[in-house]
Amino acid sequence: MNALSQDGGFSAILESNLLYWLSRFNPERVLTLGTMFGGKKGIELGGPSRIFTSHGPVPVYPRTKSITFVDFRKDNLWSQKKDSLLEEMSGKSSWEFTYSDGVLLDEFSSNSADFVISSHVLEHIANPIKALKRWYDILKPGGVMLIVAPDKRFTFDHRRPLTSIQHMLSDFEHETDESDNTHFREIIELHDRSLDDKNETLEELSCRILNNYNLRSAHHHTYTKESVSTLVTIIGMAVSYSYLIQPNNIVVAATKP
């Protein structure tokens, strides 16, 4: 079974490609980004991210005043990829780094940020609703949350079942934390290594997933555009727009009342 045989198939790929180009050349969407982020101060979980650069399909960075990048630790699997991205940001936005659990974020006070953004972070969190509620708390009234997450149909997760909203609600109710290993067997058995640029053996994949508390590389849950939008709505935000961009990105923007 491959990604094209999953629900959505070629029609979803066509939508993804069309909306990618619309995101690059749609004046209304560019103006919306300017309104949401122009001259604003906020945080990014897990950044910097290429998708938010001036050459990316969601060019947030050039419009912001300052960004605090939050990683769970300084030395992580993605550290080496970030230096070139910081060079692209030079002169376009001021920035700083801090290191914190992306769910707790103890050093940030309530109603303190104009925006919270993340790219390919939500799927690495065992209790996404708890995380989203904390991000919501940090936002000022009228603040913007912008989430980019992988559409599971077009990634190495395509063989895995879609995580239900009820399952994620249960994680929240039972206070699931980052030590959770509920999905590890599923990941190891159904992960399509041919679509993963890590080029791991099955044994290497297993070791990485079983060491997830230290690495935070496992995709605890799988998502579609609809499920991400539903989670954002559950925490009380109003979805401004949601769309797909190639090759596998869900983009959801929402505003805090």
FENKARA-V33978 format. One record per pair of residues at least 4 apart in sequence whose ideal C-beta (glycine too) atoms are under 7 Angstrom apart, sorted by the first residue. I is the first residue (numbers start at 1). J is the second residue. Records with the same first field share a line. If there is no record, write none. Layout:
I=J  J
This chain:
1=5  159
3=153  154  158
4=9  10
5=9
6=153  158
8=12  153
10=14
11=15
12=16  153
13=17
14=18
15=19  244
16=20  244  245  246
17=21  246
18=22
19=23  243  244  245
20=24  57  245  246
21=25
22=26
23=29  57  58  243  245
24=57
26=30
27=31
28=32
29=33
30=34
31=35
32=36
33=37  59  60  63
34=38  63
36=115  144  253
37=60  63  64  115
38=63
39=65
40=64  65  114  115
41=65  66  113  114
42=64  67  113  114  115  116  117
43=67  68  70  108  113  116
44=48  67  69  70  117  118
45=70  102  118  121
46=71  102  118  119  121
47=69  119
48=69  82  85  86  89
49=119
50=56  85
51=56  57  58  119  148  249
52=56  58  59  60  61  117  119
53=59  61  85  88  89
54=59  61  62  88  92
57=245
58=148  251
60=64  117  146
61=89  92  93
62=92  93
64=93
65=93
66=93  94  95
67=93  95
68=96  98
69=95  97
70=98  100  102  105
71=76  99
72=76  99  101  102  216
73=99
74=99
75=79
77=215  217
78=82
82=86
83=87
84=88
85=89
89=93  95
98=107
100=104  105  106  107
102=121  125  131
103=125  127  130  131  134
104=134
105=134  138
108=112  113  138
110=137  138
111=140  141
112=138  140
113=138  139  140  143
114=140  143
115=143  144  146
116=135  138  139  145
117=146
118=122  147  148
119=148
120=148  149  150
121=125
122=128  147  149
123=149  150  219  220  221  223
124=216  217  218  219  220
125=131  220
126=171  176  177  178  180  220
127=131  171  172  176  177
128=132  168  221  231
129=133  168  169  171  172  231  234  235
130=134  172
131=135
132=136  231  232  235
133=137  235
134=138
135=139  145
136=235  236  237  256
139=143  145  256
141=256  257
142=255  256
143=256
144=253  255
145=232  237  254
146=253
147=228  252
148=249  250  251
149=223  228  250
150=155  223  248  249
151=223  224  225  244  248  249  250
152=157  158  160  162  222  223  224
153=158
154=158  247  248
155=195  248
156=191  192  193  195  196
157=219  222
158=192
159=190  192
160=186  190  222
162=222  224  227
163=167  168  221  222
165=169  227  230
166=170
167=171
168=172  221  231
169=173
170=174
171=176
176=180
178=213
179=213
180=220
183=187  220
184=188  209  210  218
185=189
186=190
187=191  209  218  219
188=205  206  209
191=205
193=200  205
196=200
200=204  205  208
202=206
203=207
204=208
205=209
206=210
207=211
208=215  217
209=218
211=215
212=216  217  218
223=227  228  250
225=229  242  244  250
226=230
227=231
228=232  250  252
229=233  239  242  252
230=234
232=237  239  252  254
233=237  239
236=257
237=254  255  256
238=254  255  257
239=252  254
240=253  254  255
241=253
242=251  252
243=251
244=249  250
245=249  251
